[in-house]
Amino acid sequence: MKFETLMLRGLFIACLAVCGLIFGAMVTTTPASVRLAGSHSLRTILLAAPSSCALPPDGVMCAQLGTASPLNG
């Protein structure tokens, strides 16, 4: 009975330590968006922006049909 109790206590302490480390990392990490918004350099903001728009100029998204599609003919 002593061995099982010791193993359970050790597992509990290990899990508590891992959870504490994860929580500490979440609290102290600054997201990239906050760092980008906090920088006053226009060059930094422009480098992080995408070089092309995700939508075509007309704004209509066309789905591409794959080779396994029954609509492909």
Secondary structure, 3 states (H helix, E strand, C coil): CHHHHHHHHHHHHHHHHHHHHHHHHHHHCCCHHHHHHHCCCHHHHHHHCCCCCCCCCCCCCCCCCCCCCHHHC
